[in-house]
Amino acid sequence: ENAEEEMDLDPIPFAYKLMTRSKKIDHAKLKQRDPEFVAAYDRWARSQRSEVRGQKSEVRGQKDRGQRSEVRSRKVDSRRSGSRNRKR
């Protein structure tokens, strides 16, 4: 079918996807049949999630630093201009 689209996957997720794509075999059934394979797949999936989380936190940290200082400076400016307007 469309297995060519999945050829760039690592061997473990590739095999998992091929075995579960018809929905006749789900994660639980596959775990009963081959717990070692599912354990390997779960380790792979966790490693991918932690990599993605690490990348997101790096990007978020870079954005947050710049955005926070910009937001803080806007707040300070608006407070200063607000206090000046009230005194006038």
KAHU-V363836 format. One record per backbone hydrogen bond with DSSP energy under -1.0 kcal/mol. CO is the residue of the C=O (numbers start at 1). NH is the residue of the N-H. Records with the same first field share a line. If there is no record, write none. Layout:
CO=NH ; NH
This chain:
2=5
3=6
4=7
6=9
10=14
11=15
12=16
13=17
14=18
15=19
16=20
17=21
20=23
26=30
27=31
28=32
29=33
30=34
34=38
35=39
36=40
37=41
38=42
39=43
40=44
41=45
42=46
43=47
44=48
45=49
46=50
47=51
48=52
49=53
50=54
51=55
52=56
53=57
54=58
55=59
56=60
57=61
58=62
59=63
60=64
61=65
62=66
63=67
64=68
65=69
66=70
67=71
68=72
69=73
70=74
71=75
72=76
73=77
74=78
75=79
76=80
77=81
78=82
79=83
80=84
81=85
82=86
83=87
84=88
